[in-house]
Amino acid sequence: MADFLTIDVYRDPVRRTPARRRSIRTALEARPAGLRAHTINHANTGTFTLIPRHYGTCLLLAWESPKAASAAWQGPLGAALGRAGDYRLDGEVARVRTEHDGDHWHGWRPSDDGAAPLAKDEPMVVLVHGVVRPRYVTTFLRDNTHAASRARHHPGHRGSIDVHARPPFENTSISIWRDRRSAQDFAYQPGGHAPAMQRVRDLDTHRIGVYLQVRPLASTGNLGIDEPALPDLPDADR
């Protein structure tokens, strides 16, 4: 079945981020039942500000089922972590696309097996993971600056962050959209992100590229905006 995701963003000051990452790694040493993959990344505001600022830590966990995630978060994992993130989201991977056969996200090859496609009026979370080729870093950063300025003011944008492990070559955006229609308007309409996406394909700018559409099922808090990201959804189960 499709991966079930829990995404937690911890808003810590720079001096506390290393301790947070160590505590997460320690908590995951006793691998919870049903955990398929995990990524622990630094987070910044590069998806919606022209000059990125430190944001904290993003913990993304892929599970075999919502039941497995709930059991872990309500049991030893939750106890070991001490608390859930300041922003929390539960979701189902609805679509996976990669730029090349075999592309992965730190060893994780996401699965959308059995998931229904997202309807145009459903809220959507978009995750784009990429490792840029060194000779295209300047091109990528220029395109990313343009995308950030456009996303910030798009009426369908409900929050986003950039997460990374090896900047400036590896960058991942997590963006929340009011509905799939809004996300596609930003991505494909003139003046949006379409030229950058076309450059990725024409120039093969990335040696790894993974694109996910995620169906958000629960959301707690805000992410880069001053109001709840998806207030019509139930709170995330932590």
One Martini backbone bead per residue (centre of mass of N, CA, C, O) as a GRO file, in nm:
protein
  238
    1MET     BB    1   0.103   0.031   0.006
    2ALA     BB    2   0.098   0.338   0.072
    3ASP     BB    3   0.255   0.579   0.214
    4PHE     BB    4   0.272   0.694   0.545
    5LEU     BB    5   0.289   1.025   0.677
    6THR     BB    6   0.511   1.201   0.904
    7ILE     BB    7   0.532   1.554   0.985
    8ASP     BB    8   0.794   1.731   1.168
    9VAL     BB    9   0.840   2.066   1.302
   10TYR     BB   10   1.118   2.216   1.461
   11ARG     BB   11   1.144   2.527   1.639
   12ASP     BB   12   1.473   2.603   1.656
   13PRO     BB   13   1.742   2.727   1.744
   14VAL     BB   14   2.053   2.690   1.634
   15ARG     BB   15   2.180   2.583   1.912
   16ARG     BB   16   1.949   2.336   1.928
   17THR     BB   17   1.958   2.156   1.671
   18PRO     BB   18   2.172   1.935   1.728
   19ALA     BB   19   2.020   1.812   1.971
   20ARG     BB   20   1.765   1.735   1.821
   21ARG     BB   21   1.897   1.539   1.615
   22ARG     BB   22   2.014   1.346   1.825
   23SER     BB   23   1.744   1.265   1.961
   24ILE     BB   24   1.617   1.142   1.710
   25ARG     BB   25   1.826   0.925   1.649
   26THR     BB   26   1.796   0.781   1.920
   27ALA     BB   27   1.488   0.714   1.892
   28LEU     BB   28   1.551   0.540   1.609
   29GLU     BB   29   1.726   0.296   1.691
   30ALA     BB   30   1.450   0.177   1.777
   31ARG     BB   31   1.282   0.053   1.542
   32PRO     BB   32   0.980   0.093   1.452
   33ALA     BB   33   0.706  -0.051   1.377
   34GLY     BB   34   0.643   0.016   1.028
   35LEU     BB   35   0.903   0.149   0.938
   36ARG     BB   36   1.041   0.251   0.625
   37ALA     BB   37   1.134   0.563   0.668
   38HIS     BB   38   1.385   0.837   0.708
   39THR     BB   39   1.415   1.198   0.769
   40ILE     BB   40   1.676   1.440   0.870
   41ASN     BB   41   1.639   1.797   0.862
   42HIS     BB   42   1.703   2.091   0.778
   43ALA     BB   43   1.546   2.420   0.813
   44ASN     BB   44   1.399   2.669   0.592
   45THR     BB   45   1.273   2.977   0.413
   46GLY     BB   46   1.333   2.928   0.089
   47THR     BB   47   1.019   2.908  -0.020
   48PHE     BB   48   0.936   3.239   0.097
   49THR     BB   49   1.232   3.365   0.090
   50LEU     BB   50   1.506   3.530  -0.040
   51ILE     BB   51   1.636   3.500   0.254
   52PRO     BB   52   1.728   3.251   0.422
   53ARG     BB   53   1.612   3.099   0.727
   54HIS     BB   54   1.619   2.957   1.007
   55TYR     BB   55   1.383   2.684   1.143
   56GLY     BB   56   1.518   2.384   1.196
   57THR     BB   57   1.344   2.067   1.205
   58CYS     BB   58   1.284   1.780   0.988
   59LEU     BB   59   1.053   1.507   1.030
   60LEU     BB   60   1.037   1.214   0.822
   61LEU     BB   61   0.788   0.951   0.811
   62ALA     BB   62   0.754   0.619   0.683
   63TRP     BB   63   0.468   0.409   0.661
   64GLU     BB   64   0.258   0.123   0.634
   65SER     BB   65   0.058   0.275   0.847
   66PRO     BB   66  -0.142   0.445   1.062
   67LYS     BB   67  -0.124   0.241   1.294
   68ALA     BB   68   0.184   0.236   1.321
   69ALA     BB   69   0.219   0.538   1.380
   70SER     BB   70   0.041   0.558   1.630
   71ALA     BB   71   0.187   0.347   1.807
   72ALA     BB   72   0.458   0.498   1.814
   73TRP     BB   73   0.370   0.783   1.913
   74GLN     BB   74   0.213   0.652   2.173
   75GLY     BB   75   0.488   0.535   2.246
   76PRO     BB   76   0.823   0.511   2.240
   77LEU     BB   77   0.874   0.745   2.043
   78GLY     BB   78   0.727   0.972   2.190
   79ALA     BB   79   0.890   0.941   2.453
   80ALA     BB   80   1.176   0.988   2.328
   81LEU     BB   81   1.113   1.277   2.202
   82GLY     BB   82   0.883   1.424   2.407
   83ARG     BB   83   0.778   1.563   2.128
   84ALA     BB   84   0.626   1.712   1.897
   85GLY     BB   85   0.590   1.920   1.663
   86ASP     BB   86   0.494   2.240   1.585
   87TYR     BB   87   0.451   2.093   1.317
   88ARG     BB   88   0.181   1.875   1.187
   89LEU     BB   89   0.160   1.584   0.957
   90ASP     BB   90  -0.073   1.381   0.783
   91GLY     BB   91  -0.019   1.134   0.509
   92GLU     BB   92  -0.065   1.036   0.163
   93VAL     BB   93   0.071   0.889  -0.099
   94ALA     BB   94  -0.049   0.963  -0.437
   95ARG     BB   95   0.231   1.048  -0.588
   96VAL     BB   96   0.505   0.932  -0.804
   97ARG     BB   97   0.811   1.096  -0.923
   98THR     BB   98   1.095   1.058  -1.140
   99GLU     BB   99   1.368   1.151  -1.330
  100HIS     BB  100   1.499   0.867  -1.260
  101ASP     BB  101   1.588   0.568  -1.243
  102GLY     BB  102   1.634   0.510  -0.891
  103ASP     BB  103   1.546   0.735  -0.744
  104HIS     BB  104   1.607   0.902  -0.422
  105TRP     BB  105   1.563   0.959  -0.051
  106HIS     BB  106   1.794   0.857   0.133
  107GLY     BB  107   1.686   0.552   0.024
  108TRP     BB  108   1.398   0.644  -0.041
  109ARG     BB  109   1.117   0.479  -0.207
  110PRO     BB  110   0.836   0.581  -0.279
  111SER     BB  111   0.481   0.492  -0.228
  112ASP     BB  112   0.152   0.466  -0.431
  113ASP     BB  113   0.011   0.212  -0.369
  114GLY     BB  114  -0.345   0.236  -0.403
  115ALA     BB  115  -0.380   0.529  -0.458
  116ALA     BB  116  -0.571   0.795  -0.499
  117PRO     BB  117  -0.631   1.049  -0.674
  118LEU     BB  118  -0.631   1.381  -0.676
  119ALA     BB  119  -0.840   1.624  -0.648
  120LYS     BB  120  -0.876   1.955  -0.733
  121ASP     BB  121  -1.023   2.021  -0.430
  122GLU     BB  122  -0.786   1.910  -0.281
  123PRO     BB  123  -0.564   1.904  -0.068
  124MET     BB  124  -0.197   1.971  -0.093
  125VAL     BB  125   0.121   1.811  -0.088
  126VAL     BB  126   0.453   1.911  -0.185
  127LEU     BB  127   0.739   1.708  -0.277
  128VAL     BB  128   1.079   1.821  -0.352
  129HIS     BB  129   1.360   1.630  -0.449
  130GLY     BB  130   1.713   1.743  -0.483
  131VAL     BB  131   2.025   1.695  -0.679
  132VAL     BB  132   2.250   1.907  -0.788
  133ARG     BB  133   2.453   1.997  -1.023
  134PRO     BB  134   2.721   2.196  -0.987
  135ARG     BB  135   2.689   2.362  -1.269
  136TYR     BB  136   2.365   2.439  -1.164
  137VAL     BB  137   2.342   2.612  -0.905
  138THR     BB  138   2.284   2.900  -1.006
  139THR     BB  139   2.028   2.830  -1.160
  140PHE     BB  140   1.871   2.717  -0.920
  141LEU     BB  141   1.881   2.967  -0.732
  142ARG     BB  142   1.733   3.154  -0.923
  143ASP     BB  143   1.472   2.987  -0.947
  144ASN     BB  144   1.410   2.975  -0.642
  145THR     BB  145   1.367   3.276  -0.596
  146HIS     BB  146   1.125   3.302  -0.783
  147ALA     BB  147   0.943   3.090  -0.649
  148ALA     BB  148   0.929   3.221  -0.368
  149SER     BB  149   0.791   3.488  -0.457
  150ARG     BB  150   0.535   3.346  -0.572
  151ALA     BB  151   0.435   3.171  -0.333
  152ARG     BB  152   0.392   3.386  -0.111
  153HIS     BB  153   0.141   3.525  -0.306
  154HIS     BB  154  -0.030   3.284  -0.325
  155PRO     BB  155  -0.359   3.207  -0.244
  156GLY     BB  156  -0.295   2.876  -0.209
  157HIS     BB  157  -0.086   2.920   0.005
  158ARG     BB  158  -0.015   2.721   0.332
  159GLY     BB  159   0.286   2.663   0.327
  160SER     BB  160   0.657   2.636   0.384
  161ILE     BB  161   0.970   2.450   0.320
  162ASP     BB  162   1.317   2.402   0.347
  163VAL     BB  163   1.518   2.108   0.305
  164HIS     BB  164   1.846   1.987   0.437
  165ALA     BB  165   2.193   1.835   0.422
  166ARG     BB  166   2.362   1.951   0.138
  167PRO     BB  167   2.454   2.238   0.092
  168PRO     BB  168   2.349   2.347  -0.229
  169PHE     BB  169   2.271   2.058  -0.367
  170GLU     BB  170   2.053   1.982  -0.143
  171ASN     BB  171   1.694   2.004  -0.200
  172THR     BB  172   1.375   2.052  -0.018
  173SER     BB  173   1.029   2.082  -0.073
  174ILE     BB  174   0.748   2.188   0.140
  175SER     BB  175   0.410   2.223   0.026
  176ILE     BB  176   0.102   2.395   0.091
  177TRP     BB  177  -0.235   2.347  -0.037
  178ARG     BB  178  -0.560   2.415  -0.072
  179ASP     BB  179  -0.526   2.287  -0.369
  180ARG     BB  180  -0.449   2.139  -0.661
  181ARG     BB  181  -0.512   2.379  -0.843
  182SER     BB  182  -0.311   2.579  -0.712
  183ALA     BB  183  -0.053   2.416  -0.761
  184GLN     BB  184  -0.081   2.412  -1.074
  185ASP     BB  185  -0.079   2.714  -1.117
  186PHE     BB  186   0.207   2.760  -1.007
  187ALA     BB  187   0.361   2.541  -1.189
  188TYR     BB  188   0.220   2.603  -1.505
  189GLN     BB  189   0.181   2.892  -1.526
  190PRO     BB  190   0.243   3.185  -1.623
  191GLY     BB  191   0.497   3.305  -1.394
  192GLY     BB  192   0.585   3.061  -1.258
  193HIS     BB  193   0.749   2.735  -1.240
  194ALA     BB  194   0.779   2.628  -1.533
  195PRO     BB  195   1.065   2.713  -1.639
  196ALA     BB  196   1.224   2.551  -1.425
  197MET     BB  197   1.111   2.272  -1.497
  198GLN     BB  198   1.215   2.275  -1.790
  199ARG     BB  199   1.518   2.295  -1.723
  200VAL     BB  200   1.550   2.029  -1.578
  201ARG     BB  201   1.493   1.864  -1.843
  202ASP     BB  202   1.676   1.997  -2.064
  203LEU     BB  203   1.956   1.989  -1.864
  204ASP     BB  204   1.978   1.799  -1.631
  205THR     BB  205   2.036   1.938  -1.331
  206HIS     BB  206   1.973   1.658  -1.189
  207ARG     BB  207   2.074   1.352  -1.036
  208ILE     BB  208   1.819   1.396  -0.843
  209GLY     BB  209   1.451   1.320  -0.855
  210VAL     BB  210   1.165   1.384  -0.633
  211TYR     BB  211   0.803   1.348  -0.663
  212LEU     BB  212   0.525   1.454  -0.449
  213GLN     BB  213   0.193   1.361  -0.372
  214VAL     BB  214  -0.008   1.466  -0.088
  215ARG     BB  215  -0.257   1.356   0.133
  216PRO     BB  216  -0.403   1.532   0.367
  217LEU     BB  217  -0.539   1.427   0.701
  218ALA     BB  218  -0.359   1.607   0.901
  219SER     BB  219  -0.335   1.922   1.105
  220THR     BB  220  -0.087   2.118   1.301
  221GLY     BB  221  -0.064   2.435   1.256
  222ASN     BB  222   0.211   2.619   1.121
  223LEU     BB  223   0.391   2.715   0.790
  224GLY     BB  224   0.494   3.035   0.721
  225ILE     BB  225   0.234   3.130   0.860
  226ASP     BB  226  -0.028   3.306   1.068
  227GLU     BB  227  -0.192   3.032   1.021
  228PRO     BB  228  -0.349   2.769   0.976
  229ALA     BB  229  -0.299   2.563   0.720
  230LEU     BB  230  -0.547   2.324   0.781
  231PRO     BB  231  -0.839   2.384   0.948
  232ASP     BB  232  -1.032   2.139   0.828
  233LEU     BB  233  -0.854   1.950   0.972
  234PRO     BB  234  -0.746   1.738   1.175
  235ASP     BB  235  -0.551   1.649   1.410
  236ALA     BB  236  -0.265   1.521   1.473
  237ASP     BB  237  -0.147   1.199   1.573
  238ARG     BB  238   0.046   1.221   1.901
   0.00000   0.00000   0.00000
